[in-house]
C-alpha cells in the first residue's frame, strides 16, 4: 500500500486541475448568487433562495462556508463578499428566530461566522459564533451518572418533548470545541465529549454502521428505541449518516486527541470503504435493495473529507489505505457526478436527501444538487492540495 505522502504527490496534478474547474465555476456562481442563501437548484440549474422563507433551515451556512473555503485558497475578494453577505442575511435568524434555533447551529454558523472570525478577525462574527455555541450547549440533557446527550429538533408547541439524538450532531459539536479553545472554558468541550461518548455507545454499531436517530430515556439517558430516519428502514444503514459519523468522530479526535474517537472513526471508515469500493460511488443506504440503484454523492464527499483527515494522523501504511479510498471516491464522483459548467449553479449532482420509502423520488430529493455536496467536495479537493484551514 502506498503511503499518504506518495498518494498526495501522485494526485496533485488531478487535484490542481479539478480545483481550477471549481474556481472557474464558482467565481461566476458567487456573484450570481450573492443575495441568495441556497440549498439546491431549480429546473434550470439556478440556485433557489431560501430567504426570507426558511431562515432557520439547517443548510443555510454551507454556501457562505463554501465561499470562505474558496477565499482562503484564492484570496479572491468576490468570495469574501458573498460569504459576508450570506452572514448578513443569516443574522436576522438570531433576532427573529430565537425560539426556533436548533441543534444544527454548527452547520449554520460555525461554517459562516466561525470561519469569518478565524480568517478576518471580525469580532462581531466571533460574538455570533459564541452565542450559537452557548445555545447548542443549552440543548444538552444531563442524565444520571453525569451522562447525557444534545437533544435534536425542537418539539412542537403543546407536544411532549422529544428526547432524540441524531448522528448528524457529531458535525455540530466542533462549534463547542472551538468555544472552549477560544475562551479557555472547558464546559463546552466537556459537553461535546459527553455527546460524542453517547454516540459511540448508542449510535455506533459493532460492524461500523450507525443508527440515524436514537430515542433516549430522559432520566437515565439510555437508548429506549431507534428510528430509521432518512435511510431505507429501521436497522438499515443510511450512507450519509455513516459519513457524518466518520468525519464527526475524526473531528472529535482532532480537537481532543482522545484515542476512542479515532478508533470510532476508523471503525466507521472501514465499514464505509467496504460498502462502496466496488465503484466508489456511495448508495443512499448500504442495506437497501440492490434495485433501484440510488446514489448519494454528498455522503461520498463528506466521507472523503474524514478519510483524508484520518490519513494525516495515522501511520504511513494505514493512512495510505484511507487516502487511497478518498482519492478513488473523489475521482469517481468527479467523472460521474460533477458539473463544472459556469453557466449553471450546480456542481456535485446525484445528491439524495433521503431514501424514497414511498417510491416518490421527487419528494425524497433523489439525485439532485444539494449545496453541502458542493461544500464537501470542494473541501476534500482542497485537502488534497494541502490546504491547512480546518473550517470545523
Order of alpha helices (4+ residues) and beta strands (2+ residues): alpha-alpha-beta-beta-alpha-alpha-alpha-alpha-beta-beta-beta-alpha-alpha-beta-beta-alpha-alpha-alpha-alpha-alpha-alpha
